[in-house]
Amino acid sequence: MENFELTPSRGQLVKNALNEQEPGAPAAAPEMTTRDYVKVLFRQKSIILLTALTVSLATYAGLKLKTPVYEAQVKMLITAEKEVDSPYYQAMFVGSKANATITQSEIVKSKPVLERAVLALGLQKRPLDYEKFFATPLKKKVIEWQTKNSKLAKLPPDVQSNMIYRVILEGLKKNIKVEPVRDTNIFTITVTDFNSIGAAIIANAVSRSYVIFDLEQQYVDLQSKYTEKNPIVVQMRENITRMEKGLSGQPLPNIEAIGPASVKIIEQASPALRPIGLPNKLTFIVAFFMSIFLGVFLAFMFEFMDQSFHSKQDLENFLGVPVIACINKKNGLAQPKIAKDVSDRNNSPRAVSYRILAQQLHFMAKTKGQRTLLFSPVHPKEDVSIIVANVGVFLSKRLGLRTLIIDADLRHPTLHKVFGEKNEVGLSQLLEGSTSSENTLRHMGEKLSVMTAGRSLSDPGTLLDSTSFAKHLNYLKSLYDIVLIQGSNLRDYRDAALIGPASDGVVVVVGESTVRRQVVQYAVKHLREHRTKVIGAIMPNREYLIPKFLYESV
């Protein structure tokens, strides 16, 4: 299948010409097909690839800066069994079991409980860069830099020691999570740390410190009721001493770990086998696929926000006139040249595009008498001289029509460069009356002639806005079968509105993804206000983004 778009049928051309509408007028938008969605993906592939690359690199960097964290969990049971009744326990168990559990959960993170665990384990002696012993090489460098520039490092030793103790205590509080188990008297104490064994030791130490705190509350109540030598008081003191010996956090026999308090340890913490969260490889894979989805979303968002034209149908619906042809974009950095081989053997995409365009212009000249056509680009980037030159070659060599090409872009003439001619004498001198039309014509072949713009100091608008242009054009029309006129761009100049009425119609050149709809709308509206008939459009530099095997299957 050839990689170009066919032009409208004869009936469609006539229908569109008769039912011409204002550009931008509401039109029934065609429904999006699978091919349209695929085109969006290929057109915005740079957005998708950039998004995927950015998210992937950010995820990779984040994983390299992430220190593995381990969790250890202890399960606690509130039994409400105590050695003596006291206001402390009566207030605790008034109301629902859930309230009692939440109350105890808050006690776990209280300063007396955590301080006992910190001092027992010597956590206050941890260095400020403790994390670097477990961090990745990249994160280790970041930690060393942060430690070096830390304000704590610049404080006096005694102040520094006190601040480190407070930082460790606050850090431990943040790393502890207490959650009640629904509809039970059980709650869990979860501790996170960079070391799997360390997390288990801290969790055990905090839970036992919490049990000691509970025993101490009972001990205070017993002291107010009994003497120091009372067996109950003595037993309570011994229980506290025994529990304090287990504050090292090392695993204990279950009988010793449970304890005699009203809160009991029913399951000790053990070292975790793997860090919390997804494995790094799986995290990266998930992030990569999510980045693809994000890229696709951004692609369609940018497509929706883009006000330029991306398809022949889009441009036709907007202008209300047929797109006569779509010219394939030139591959590589070389400038497009005039086609030498105009035979059917030349099946290059650009040659096929120009052949179809020449056939359409021949058909319009033959059936509608549209023999003098003005080609005007909307945007100055569109090189109309290449289009009219190649079409002129195909019309003269392939179809045998006597063809004339006129460069009416007096401001930025380019046609002479395409044919390698000088630009000394041309249309400007003809309009000034300093030469005849015969002296301005350059014969490029048996049936192809060119009239360059010529050099002049006169204002181009003044030269073109004269009756002499229409008079000379009528004379030249009698000499040739078809006359192609290259005009100035419609965005910056209004020359086309001056010479357009003298022609049989204007063909606007609108590049793919180069000009906004509002610019096209204003330019074409200006032409029609000056009684210039817009008969069609050409879409140059058309990109066919979908590979052939996909294009034929979607």
Secondary structure, DSSP 4 states (H G I P E B T S, - for coil): --SSPPPPPHHHHHHHHHT---TT----PPPP-HHHHHHHHHHTHHHHHHHHHHHHHHHHHHHHTPPP-EEEEEEEEE----SS--HHHHHHTSS-HHHHHHHHHHHHTSHHHHHHHHHHHTGGGS-TTGGGGTS-HHHHHHHHHHHHT-SGGGS-HHHHHHHHHHHHHHHHHHTEEEEEPTTSSEEEEEEEESSHHHHHHHHHHHHHHHHHHHHHHHHHHHHTTS-TTSHHHHHHHHHHHHHHTTTT-----HHHHH-SSSEEEEE-----SS-SSS-HHHHHHHHHHHHHHHHHHHHHHHHHH--S--SHHHHHHHHSS-EEEEEEPPPSSSPP---S--STT---HHHHHHHHHHHHHHHHHHHH---EEEEEESSTTS-HHHHHHHHHHIIIIIS---EEEEE---SS--HHHHHT---SSSHHHHHHTSS-HHHHEEE-SSSEEEE-----SS-HHHHHSSHHHHHHHHHHHHH-SEEEEE---TTT--HHHHHGGGSSEEEEE--TTTS-HHHHHHHHHHHHHTT--EEEEEEEEE---S-HHHHTT-
